[in-house]
Amino acid sequence: MKRAGDDGGVSEWQSRFESLIDRQIREAQERGEFDDLPGAGKPLRALDQPYTEDWWLNDLVEREKIGSHALPPALALRKDAQDLMASLSTHRSEAAVRDAVAAYNERATQVMRTPQRGPAAVVRLLDAEEVVRVWRARRAG
C-alpha cells in the first residue's frame, strides 16, 4: 500500500520498527500473493451467528466432515450441547426437551467421572429448566 510521497521503497521508519512478520506480510502483498484468494469478496462465514467459545471446534468438525464420535469425549459433549440448543425447535413437547437434556446430562456425568485424554475441556451439565424456558420462548416467537 503506497502513501503519498512514497517512492515504493521501504521508508526509514518501516525498516526500523517493522517486525519480521510484518515485513514478510508486506512483501507478500507487494508480490500479489494475497490476490485472488478463495473467498475473496465474500462475507465471512457464520458472521450472523452468536459467538461461542468453541467456534474453532464447530469449524473443524464442519470443514473436515468429522462427526463428534471422532473427538475426545469432552469436546464431543460440548458439540452435542450446542447441537441440542440449536435443534430445540425440532422437539415437539416439553417432555422431549427434558428427555434430551437428561440424556445429555447422563453422558456428561459419565465423562466427568472418567479420566480424560486430549485437550482439556470443561464439561457442564445443562439446566433442564433453562433449556425448557429457551424452548418455550422459541416456540412462542
Secondary structure, DSSP 8 states (H G I E B T S, - for coil): ---TT--SS--HHHHHH--HHHHHHHHHHHHTTTTT-TTTTS--TTTTS---TTHHHHHHHHHHT--GGGS-HHHHHHHHHHHHHHTGGG--SHHHHHHHHHHHHHHHHHHHHS---SS--------HHHHHHHHHHHHH-
